[in-house]
Amino acid sequence: MRVCPVCESSERETLFLQTLCPPDDWGLPHEISWHKCVCGMLYGDGDFNQEGLDRFYKCFYGFGVNLPSTAGRLQGMADEICEKYPRTTRVVDFGGSGDDGKSIMVERLKSNGFSNAYNVNVGEDVPRCNIVLASHVIEHVYDVQGVMDKINNALFDNGLLIVEGPSTTGMLLECDAPMLDFNAKHINHFRLIDYLRLMSKWGFELIESRQYTEVRSDQTYPAYKMYFKHLDVAHESIGLIKSNLQKKIDKINSISEPVNVWGLGDLAFCLLSYAKQLNVIQYVDSDPAMRGATINGQSIDCMVRNDAPIVIMVQGQRNGLLGYIKSTGITNKLIEV
């Protein structure tokens, strides 16, 4: 019994038993049972495994990636990598063999000086690399977790994983194909949330996504192009914030003279809580919400009334505030934190 390719749960609802009559010796099942996992993922199960599918794709399947529309898309992806990354970048096209056994993207990269560009079939080991492309691959894969393990182990730290694949939701709502994508080749039917859940499970965060229309023969299919990176967003976000705040706190604590603080917002409120030794003689902010408000019992004014230095702590409104101060002719020394 096959478990869910996304969450690996064995709890599922059987929706449909589909019978097939494939050519002899192709290794494809004669029956596929379609299931909905408790997480919502839709996938097929039957008398097949990853090894049999690898053999089928290598020996029998017409890949179709040499179609002009598909070739153009893959060449465009190679050109995008050429523009953004140095020629020493190691790139793997995972499962991207064309009708001739070559990868359109890899050939394009090599012609542009990327000597470390490799074409790897699903059943093969993946060399260490900076970028992995899996274009219309994982919807074909029986052992999705095994494939993700290979990709995960291959990517260097901060590596990029580019995933392209059909939109099951879009297929349902937009396509008029008689069986949509329910066949012996597409055994995983990903919604956008399924792609995201799968990648999140392996520590990948979505950094960019695009929707596009895939052209196959005389039919079009909605698809996603998604860019993922290994990011521990929680720890890395807090680490960056703490580092940024500490630099500003250190600068504030180096101020020994009496000052005005002009511009009050979240950053200023936070920094002021750490600025225990800062001698503030006047708080200034023109926001009507500050009228009548006080900080530690000290009123907030709308204009500076002395010649002491002005400390600027705001972030989003900084340029506007500096421009306003300059336009008023105020000559107080400015200290930006």
C-alpha angles and dihedrals in degrees: 000000000000118000124215110292090219109040098011093230118152092207107105145147117232109226107171142002108215120195123207139186106208124176117279118273094013091117094226119136123257090216133036121188114206118216139187113216121217086252090058098253115142117215144155130242131189148120097318141088140194094272092054092047091049089054092048094051093045097046110026117012119101099221097201096203090123090072108121094243093049093042090053092051093050093046088051090053090052090050089051090055090047090056096048107034138052120254090251091067113121111227130184125195100204113206093348102129115144130213088283094049093253131111115242091206095048093049090051092049093049091051087056095052102270098137093172097063117123139187112214128182120222095255094051133086117265117230120226110276149157098233133032122190117198103180114183091336114112094058085066097047124105096189100046094162091052091051092048089051090055093049093044093052093046099053119089119228110293089016122161125238116195114195126187124182147139122287107234091195092050091046090056096046101037112027130083097196108135095235097020101213098325103129142114092275104049102056097155120062109195127196115197090261090054092054090049094047092049094049093043090054089059094046098260121138123202110243099171138002137185135186120219141162118256115210118213116175105305096339132082127212131192113242143173131233111199132182117207135183134184102257130158090205096183097053096035093049093051091043092054093046093050091048093049093046094049092056090052093044090052090052092049092049089054091063110098103166126083111270146180119238110215119188121035123205141120095300093047092046090052096046093046089057088062097039095086094154097043111119104217113186096175138016115208131191131144095207108122088222088068095058109119093006123126137198114214087345093306116122123240112233131199096225135033114251104189142047098248118124117279118230114209114203102157120110114189095038096037099110092045092049094048090049091050093049090050092048092054092056094239109162101191115132111264122221114190117203 
